[in-house]
């Protein structure tokens, strides 16, 4: 994984955490739970997309293909 992608993932998850924390302290009741579940799902989706991208890049490297080629 390239450092730029690693930094982007870290920043995205950090921002999701900040938004989730702010929603935790400003919302109440069922809305709080729904919003927190939403942010957990969004974080998982982002992480899984990053892992899928790493997997595709490693498969292309094994085949000797360049990831920039269409």
C-alpha positions in Angstrom: 0.0 0.0 0.0 1.3 3.4 -0.9 1.7 5.9 1.9 -0.7 8.4 0.4 -3.5 5.8 0.5 -2.6 4.9 4.1 -2.8 8.6 5.1 -6.2 9.0 3.3 -7.6 6.0 5.1 -6.4 7.3 8.4 -7.8 10.8 7.8 -11.1 9.4 6.7 -11.5 7.1 9.7 -10.4 9.9 12.0 -13.0 12.3 10.6 -15.7 9.6 10.9 -14.7 9.3 14.5 -14.9 13.0 15.1 -18.3 13.2 13.5 -19.5 10.2 15.5 -18.3 11.7 18.7 -19.9 15.0 18.0 -23.2 13.3 17.1 -22.9 11.2 20.3 -22.8 14.3 22.5 -25.4 16.3 20.6 -28.0 13.8 19.8 -30.1 11.6 22.2 -32.3 8.6 22.1 -32.9 6.4 19.1 -31.5 9.0 16.7 -28.1 8.8 18.4 -28.0 5.0 18.0 -29.0 5.1 14.3 -26.4 7.8 13.5 -23.6 5.8 15.4 -24.6 2.6 13.5 -24.4 4.6 10.3 -20.9 5.9 11.0 -19.7 2.4 12.0 -21.1 1.0 8.7 -19.5 3.9 6.7 -16.1 3.2 8.4 -16.3 -0.5 7.7 -17.2 0.2 4.0 -14.3 2.6 3.7 -11.9 0.1 5.2 -13.1 -2.8 3.1 -12.8 -0.7 -0.1 -9.2 0.0 0.9 -8.5 -3.6 1.5 -10.1 -4.6 -1.8 -7.9 -2.0 -3.6 -4.8 -3.5 -1.9 -5.8 -7.0 -3.0 -6.3 -6.0 -6.6 -3.0 -4.2 -6.6 -1.2 -7.3 -5.3 -2.9 -9.5 -7.9 -1.9 -7.2 -10.7 1.7 -7.1 -9.4 1.8 -10.9 -9.4 0.7 -11.0 -13.0 3.2 -8.3 -13.9 0.6 -5.8 -15.0 0.8 -2.1 -14.3 -2.1 -0.7 -12.2 -2.2 2.4 -14.4 -3.0 0.6 -17.6 -6.6 0.4 -18.6 
